[in-house]
């Protein structure tokens, strides 16, 4: 059985790591390059960097930050924010990123998923989906959660898989930053309908939440931000806890 992955997420704004609740009320959480190095040392399996205002502010992710991170890390990392073309993705991969994450641009131009998969391979393409319950329906949100669409989350993910997305980073906006646990029911529902890995995001508050999401939703990876940034959960201790529950994880020797 493949090891389950623990992935710290660094939301970056103006060159700093930030964290909010339900995608708002952002506060500073430190230097992204320094945090990245710390997480690699702690035993994180991967990292995700999301330039959360790049699309909203119509600019590109900072190449220099990617280069700095790549020099510090010996684990894979994904970069997202403002990627709207094969050229954008190529620049980030050339700077040292292992995978690229697309969100709003893919919804506006779904062919972008096909173009990226064709250019780099499906394993390089992570589709990030921000979803929120609106009148009983889980709907896709764009521009860092600022813009609601009429697109059903489940149908969009299934379409993206068909087009060549290699992995889904699914964030529940209703759970984001609340520390009340992941949206296991939604994650399980979608996981049962697709054949590519899912990274669960939104709601981690204690180690038990990671155990729950791996057992109940059988996701491939769990992502969190503030509980790692502020030292509320330490990755070595989390992995020992998961191991004690017979959940396969990569332990440091």
Secondary structure, 3 states (H helix, E strand, C coil): CCCEEEEEEEEEECCEEEEEECCEEEEEEECHHHHHHHHHHHCCCEEEEEECCCCCCCCCCCHHHHHHHHHHCCCEEEEECCCCCHHHHHHHHHHCCCEEEECHHHHHCCHHHHHHHHHHCHHHEEEEEEEEEECCEEEEEECCCCEEEEEEHHHHHHHHHHHCCCEEEEEECCCCCCCCCCCHHHHHHHHCCCCCEEEEECCCCCHHHHHHHHHHHCCCEEEECHHHHCCCCCHHHHHHHHHHCCCCECCCC
